[in-house]
Amino acid sequence: MNYTGLKALELAKLIREKQITSKEVTMGFIERIKQKNVKLNAFVNEEFEGAIKTAENCDNILAIGGKELSPLFGVPIALKANMCSEGTKVTCCSKILENYISPYDATVVEKIKKAGMPILGKCNMDEFAMGSSTENSVNGPSLNPWDNSRIPGGSSGGSSVAVAAGLSPLALGSDTGGSIRQPAACCGVVGLKPTYGRVSRYGLVAFASSLDQIGPFSGDIEDNAALLEIIAGYDKRDSTSINKEVPAYSKYLNKSLKGMKIAMPKEYFIKGGLAPDVLEALNSSVEIFKKLGAEFEQVSLPHTEYCLATYYIIATAEASSNLARYDGVHYGYRKKDSKSLIEMMTKSRAEGFGNEVKRRIMLGTYVLSAGYYDAYYLKAQKVRTLIKRDFDRVFEKFDCVLTPTTPASAFKLGEKILDPIQMYLSDIFTISANLAGVPAISLPCGLSDNKLPVGLQLIGKPFMEGELFTLAHAFEKAYGWKNTVNTEV
Ligand code: GLN
């Protein structure tokens, strides 16, 4: 039997009821990866041996009647290549970390292991999570399973491809400006960026620390909620983690939307800003929500036009500081035969980092430098507060904000790689949630004219991931999305 089309919670149920073993399931996905990954390039580091060992362990625990097992016990998962897991390569798809082996587990990895989930390996990404297409990966791009000539989105493109193409039932990604939601939209899967502070960043290789958040990829909402429940929670090793109880997210599913209020920000629907087929899918989705009892109103988030500029100042400033540690001494790549320490560091960084990462480091050091700090970095921080206040105001009256996830469906490989501004514009609808620190989910809501998935984004109040699941789940049931590529041979 082929298990790759089944959802994670179904697999978990079959495993718990001993109709199949975790090892059989894990081997099934490993087989699928072996068949498909050569082409799709979703995994950059296969960790099959460890996965099989975990699966066998799970089966042993079940055999002796193990109790209080996690809801995803025995179900395999894939990680993004920027998450530390002990004894494995964590490269961030950069040459500078090509040989880095993590000596410890990230908190999310600890939680995944505790939940009894075999880790299949690490997934492809844009180098240090900088990009929207996975084309900035030292391992080469991943391909969109819906159309192999197109990008899968990024930076967590490998994770979204893994789930979309049935190489893994679940995956984790990280989202600094859209890197979970944008690839989820491009590949027709569900991706959630939790509230800043909901999931520990301990052991996530930092890109922009005030924006980064880890979140789940899944085939549907129910699986997403189950995985978030496992990875969320307070962690004293992350000083920005918030000590707030993790709700039982499954309790937020199968609820009525009657009386729920959804805001549509007019700045996200401006003429010419959206591909007509994306707009059409969004409009039909709104009709579905209305039939389910939700109420809509147009609102304004007046500082939206400053989001992109604000993001690219704050994110690059933080990145330039975070990436200073890659100096040829502490980690990874070192240029040999240098005559001085400075030469060694300069050459290690020059050869170890790719072009986009260098561009960000230069931008970041520029906006932080004496004389420019006030004009750029400080100003951006102030605008960030205004952006956050826009959301606070809307959330006084509304349960969530509905927008498209991306301005268009997946673009062609190579189409934007030489034009950074065009590439940055793919995140125009997703970065505001990171700047405001609020949760946001992308879920499939239709097909474009050329039969590619289109994503719908719901942005929620801080720590109200549950409400997002309520809305998304009701929509998902009413709309009935069909993934046609996860079982394709
Ligand atoms: N595409 C955006 C960037 O390149 C967002 C990346 C991310 O969320 N990690 O910065």
Residues whose N, C-alpha, C, O or C-beta is under 5 A from the ligand:
A	BS01	LIG	A129 M130 G131 S132 G154 S155 S174 D175 T176 G177 G178 S179 D427
